[in-house]
């Protein structure tokens, strides 16, 4: 069993409770998953580290980027209850000759974790950007991506669904 799979399986019970346990598709006022910004960032960092291990790549510490934004509803609704999304990205060192195998390994592991592949590319002739995978989890609604960006770097990213801080009262529309 890969390190990515072991680490990911260890988080499944917590993720079900935090991201998927209170979700339903019935309405815009359904309870949002609850998580603090610190926990969301730690969770996203864990996912990118797991993808790096699967790719056999080394994360470049200075490239960590966490962007929190306010959630917007399907019709542009904006709440004042503290809900947020997180877009988290890092870059990892990996020689170009290993990019294809790394992205394929990540793709295989994401599928095994129940993710749906929503975009992929494998173009060995491209100077950069030839290898890419984008996936989303149909239940938990997180989105992850991995792709090559230079001859020596790949990019790893995680986007969370809309999350509500643990102590906030959810605003209804």
C-alpha atoms as a printed R data frame, in Angstrom:
    type eleno elety resid chain resno       x      y       z
1   ATOM     1    CA   UNK     A     1   0.000  0.000   0.000
2   ATOM     2    CA   UNK     A     2   1.403  3.387  -0.983
3   ATOM     3    CA   UNK     A     3   2.247  6.051   1.571
4   ATOM     4    CA   UNK     A     4  -0.316  8.315  -0.129
5   ATOM     5    CA   UNK     A     5  -3.049  5.700   0.351
6   ATOM     6    CA   UNK     A     6  -2.099  4.962   3.987
7   ATOM     7    CA   UNK     A     7  -2.011  8.657   4.886
8   ATOM     8    CA   UNK     A     8  -5.245  9.332   3.030
9   ATOM     9    CA   UNK     A     9  -7.078  6.413   4.623
10  ATOM    10    CA   UNK     A    10  -6.066  7.689   8.055
11  ATOM    11    CA   UNK     A    11  -8.006 10.886   7.350
12  ATOM    12    CA   UNK     A    12 -11.188  9.268   5.982
13  ATOM    13    CA   UNK     A    13 -13.191  9.198   9.253
14  ATOM    14    CA   UNK     A    14 -12.365 12.835  10.021
15  ATOM    15    CA   UNK     A    15 -13.090 13.943   6.464
16  ATOM    16    CA   UNK     A    16 -16.459 12.210   6.439
17  ATOM    17    CA   UNK     A    17 -17.443 14.111   9.562
18  ATOM    18    CA   UNK     A    18 -15.886 17.419   8.565
19  ATOM    19    CA   UNK     A    19 -16.582 17.530   4.836
20  ATOM    20    CA   UNK     A    20 -19.201 15.024   3.913
21  ATOM    21    CA   UNK     A    21 -21.093 13.988   6.998
22  ATOM    22    CA   UNK     A    22 -23.485 16.918   7.070
23  ATOM    23    CA   UNK     A    23 -23.874 17.590   3.356
24  ATOM    24    CA   UNK     A    24 -26.867 16.955   1.194
25  ATOM    25    CA   UNK     A    25 -27.840 18.090  -2.259
26  ATOM    26    CA   UNK     A    26 -31.362 19.139  -1.283
27  ATOM    27    CA   UNK     A    27 -31.068 22.887  -0.794
28  ATOM    28    CA   UNK     A    28 -29.027 26.029  -0.551
29  ATOM    29    CA   UNK     A    29 -29.562 26.211   3.212
30  ATOM    30    CA   UNK     A    30 -28.329 22.692   3.919
31  ATOM    31    CA   UNK     A    31 -25.666 22.571   6.636
32  ATOM    32    CA   UNK     A    32 -22.176 23.364   5.397
33  ATOM    33    CA   UNK     A    33 -19.213 21.245   6.464
34  ATOM    34    CA   UNK     A    34 -17.405 22.841   9.405
35  ATOM    35    CA   UNK     A    35 -13.684 23.402   9.662
36  ATOM    36    CA   UNK     A    36 -11.423 26.163  10.906
37  ATOM    37    CA   UNK     A    37  -9.058 27.882   8.498
38  ATOM    38    CA   UNK     A    38  -6.088 26.362  10.342
39  ATOM    39    CA   UNK     A    39  -7.515 22.838  10.043
40  ATOM    40    CA   UNK     A    40  -8.417 23.397   6.381
41  ATOM    41    CA   UNK     A    41  -4.879 24.518   5.616
42  ATOM    42    CA   UNK     A    42  -3.379 21.567   7.524
43  ATOM    43    CA   UNK     A    43  -5.696 19.195   5.652
44  ATOM    44    CA   UNK     A    44  -4.756 20.684   2.263
45  ATOM    45    CA   UNK     A    45  -1.063 20.566   3.180
46  ATOM    46    CA   UNK     A    46  -1.467 16.885   4.045
47  ATOM    47    CA   UNK     A    47  -3.014 16.185   0.627
48  ATOM    48    CA   UNK     A    48  -0.244 17.956  -1.278
49  ATOM    49    CA   UNK     A    49   2.397 16.167   0.789
50  ATOM    50    CA   UNK     A    50   0.703 12.846   0.049
51  ATOM    51    CA   UNK     A    51   0.644 13.622  -3.676
52  ATOM    52    CA   UNK     A    52   4.332 14.572  -3.543
53  ATOM    53    CA   UNK     A    53   5.185 11.259  -1.863
54  ATOM    54    CA   UNK     A    54   3.206  9.366  -4.498
55  ATOM    55    CA   UNK     A    55   5.048 11.288  -7.228
56  ATOM    56    CA   UNK     A    56   8.403 10.741  -5.461
57  ATOM    57    CA   UNK     A    57   8.899 14.500  -5.543
58  ATOM    58    CA   UNK     A    58  10.295 16.889  -2.938
59  ATOM    59    CA   UNK     A    59   8.136 19.871  -1.968
60  ATOM    60    CA   UNK     A    60   9.863 23.244  -2.198
61  ATOM    61    CA   UNK     A    61   8.942 24.802   1.194
62  ATOM    62    CA   UNK     A    62   9.039 28.401  -0.006
63  ATOM    63    CA   UNK     A    63   6.295 27.715  -2.574
64  ATOM    64    CA   UNK     A    64   3.414 27.036  -0.143
65  ATOM    65    CA   UNK     A    65   0.508 29.308  -1.051
66  ATOM    66    CA   UNK     A    66  -2.819 29.358   0.802
67  ATOM    67    CA   UNK     A    67  -5.590 31.652  -0.436
68  ATOM    68    CA   UNK     A    68  -8.819 31.934   1.521
69  ATOM    69    CA   UNK     A    69 -11.820 33.480  -0.212
70  ATOM    70    CA   UNK     A    70 -15.449 34.083   0.648
71  ATOM    71    CA   UNK     A    71 -17.921 31.537  -0.699
72  ATOM    72    CA   UNK     A    72 -20.388 32.627  -3.326
73  ATOM    73    CA   UNK     A    73 -23.674 30.869  -3.976
74  ATOM    74    CA   UNK     A    74 -24.886 29.693  -7.387
75  ATOM    75    CA   UNK     A    75 -26.735 32.974  -7.864
76  ATOM    76    CA   UNK     A    76 -23.926 35.133  -6.478
77  ATOM    77    CA   UNK     A    77 -25.169 35.084  -2.877
78  ATOM    78    CA   UNK     A    78 -22.615 36.160  -0.307
79  ATOM    79    CA   UNK     A    79 -22.993 35.386   3.389
80  ATOM    80    CA   UNK     A    80 -21.633 37.212   6.430
81  ATOM    81    CA   UNK     A    81 -21.198 34.081   8.561
82  ATOM    82    CA   UNK     A    82 -17.491 33.503   7.924
83  ATOM    83    CA   UNK     A    83 -17.795 30.719   5.336
84  ATOM    84    CA   UNK     A    84 -14.760 30.328   3.135
85  ATOM    85    CA   UNK     A    85 -12.999 28.250   0.530
86  ATOM    86    CA   UNK     A    86  -9.281 27.490   0.445
87  ATOM    87    CA   UNK     A    87  -7.071 27.221  -2.596
88  ATOM    88    CA   UNK     A    88  -3.748 25.670  -1.552
89  ATOM    89    CA   UNK     A    89  -0.784 25.126  -3.889
90  ATOM    90    CA   UNK     A    90   2.834 24.039  -3.664
91  ATOM    91    CA   UNK     A    91   5.563 23.150  -6.106
92  ATOM    92    CA   UNK     A    92   7.745 20.090  -5.854
93  ATOM    93    CA   UNK     A    93  11.125 19.216  -7.375
94  ATOM    94    CA   UNK     A    94  11.017 16.419  -9.924
95  ATOM    95    CA   UNK     A    95  13.119 15.912 -13.055
96  ATOM    96    CA   UNK     A    96  11.215 16.153 -16.349
97  ATOM    97    CA   UNK     A    97  11.968 12.508 -17.172
98  ATOM    98    CA   UNK     A    98   9.829 11.501 -14.170
99  ATOM    99    CA   UNK     A    99   6.844 13.818 -14.780
100 ATOM   100    CA   UNK     A   100   4.741 11.353 -16.795
101 ATOM   101    CA   UNK     A   101   5.155  8.508 -14.302
102 ATOM   102    CA   UNK     A   102   4.501 10.837 -11.367
103 ATOM   103    CA   UNK     A   103   1.254 12.245 -12.776
104 ATOM   104    CA   UNK     A   104   0.120  8.734 -13.713
105 ATOM   105    CA   UNK     A   105   0.855  7.479 -10.179
106 ATOM   106    CA   UNK     A   106  -1.131 10.379  -8.695
107 ATOM   107    CA   UNK     A   107  -4.006  9.715 -11.125
108 ATOM   108    CA   UNK     A   108  -4.114  6.039 -10.181
109 ATOM   109    CA   UNK     A   109  -4.129  6.858  -6.472
110 ATOM   110    CA   UNK     A   110  -6.823  9.513  -6.822
111 ATOM   111    CA   UNK     A   111  -9.062  7.037  -8.636
112 ATOM   112    CA   UNK     A   112  -8.451  4.494  -5.862
113 ATOM   113    CA   UNK     A   113  -9.506  7.165  -3.331
114 ATOM   114    CA   UNK     A   114 -12.834  7.645  -5.129
115 ATOM   115    CA   UNK     A   115 -12.002 10.814  -7.038
116 ATOM   116    CA   UNK     A   116 -13.499 11.467 -10.446
117 ATOM   117    CA   UNK     A   117 -10.957 12.602 -13.033
118 ATOM   118    CA   UNK     A   118 -12.305 15.800 -14.623
119 ATOM   119    CA   UNK     A   119  -9.269 16.698 -16.710
120 ATOM   120    CA   UNK     A   120  -6.033 15.119 -17.809
121 ATOM   121    CA   UNK     A   121  -3.285 15.561 -20.333
122 ATOM   122    CA   UNK     A   122  -0.263 13.488 -21.291
123 ATOM   123    CA   UNK     A   123   1.770 15.149 -24.035
124 ATOM   124    CA   UNK     A   124   5.427 14.154 -24.027
125 ATOM   125    CA   UNK     A   125   6.180 16.605 -26.845
126 ATOM   126    CA   UNK     A   126   5.159 19.675 -24.825
127 ATOM   127    CA   UNK     A   127   8.026 21.746 -23.432
128 ATOM   128    CA   UNK     A   128   6.021 22.420 -20.265
129 ATOM   129    CA   UNK     A   129   2.480 21.739 -19.179
130 ATOM   130    CA   UNK     A   130   2.450 18.393 -20.952
131 ATOM   131    CA   UNK     A   131   1.256 16.366 -17.966
132 ATOM   132    CA   UNK     A   132  -1.771 17.208 -15.865
133 ATOM   133    CA   UNK     A   133  -4.500 15.612 -13.783
134 ATOM   134    CA   UNK     A   134  -7.496 17.383 -12.257
135 ATOM   135    CA   UNK     A   135  -9.920 15.491 -10.034
136 ATOM   136    CA   UNK     A   136 -12.831 16.079  -7.701
137 ATOM   137    CA   UNK     A   137 -14.325 13.960  -4.994
138 ATOM   138    CA   UNK     A   138 -18.028 13.490  -5.759
139 ATOM   139    CA   UNK     A   139 -19.090 13.262  -2.119
140 ATOM   140    CA   UNK     A   140 -16.654 15.496  -0.220
141 ATOM   141    CA   UNK     A   141 -16.390 18.013  -3.087
142 ATOM   142    CA   UNK     A   142 -12.692 18.767  -2.729
143 ATOM   143    CA   UNK     A   143 -10.782 19.367  -5.949
144 ATOM   144    CA   UNK     A   144  -7.145 18.410  -6.473
145 ATOM   145    CA   UNK     A   145  -4.701 18.914  -9.314
146 ATOM   146    CA   UNK     A   146  -1.160 18.011 -10.262
147 ATOM   147    CA   UNK     A   147   0.844 19.031 -13.289
148 ATOM   148    CA   UNK     A   148   4.274 19.858 -14.591
149 ATOM   149    CA   UNK     A   149   5.264 23.513 -14.743
150 ATOM   150    CA   UNK     A   150   9.001 23.497 -15.589
151 ATOM   151    CA   UNK     A   151  11.666 20.936 -16.404
152 ATOM   152    CA   UNK     A   152  12.312 20.496 -12.691
153 ATOM   153    CA   UNK     A   153   8.988 21.317 -10.980
154 ATOM   154    CA   UNK     A   154   5.474 20.001 -10.670
155 ATOM   155    CA   UNK     A   155   2.555 21.874  -9.133
156 ATOM   156    CA   UNK     A   156   0.231 20.260  -6.572
157 ATOM   157    CA   UNK     A   157  -3.034 21.875  -5.535
158 ATOM   158    CA   UNK     A   158  -6.109 21.395  -3.379
159 ATOM   159    CA   UNK     A   159  -9.327 23.433  -3.373
160 ATOM   160    CA   UNK     A   160 -11.857 22.901  -0.602
161 ATOM   161    CA   UNK     A   161 -15.602 23.166  -0.860
162 ATOM   162    CA   UNK     A   162 -17.319 25.978   1.020
163 ATOM   163    CA   UNK     A   163 -16.528 25.528   4.725
164 ATOM   164    CA   UNK     A   164 -18.053 27.143   7.798
165 ATOM   165    CA   UNK     A   165 -15.948 27.897  10.894
166 ATOM   166    CA   UNK     A   166 -16.848 25.558  13.792
167 ATOM   167    CA   UNK     A   167 -18.442 28.198  16.061
168 ATOM   168    CA   UNK     A   168 -20.252 30.212  13.376
169 ATOM   169    CA   UNK     A   169 -24.013 30.238  12.999
170 ATOM   170    CA   UNK     A   170 -24.873 29.433   9.393
171 ATOM   171    CA   UNK     A   171 -26.735 32.239   7.652
172 ATOM   172    CA   UNK     A   172 -29.753 31.190   5.572
173 ATOM   173    CA   UNK     A   173 -30.903 32.623   2.274
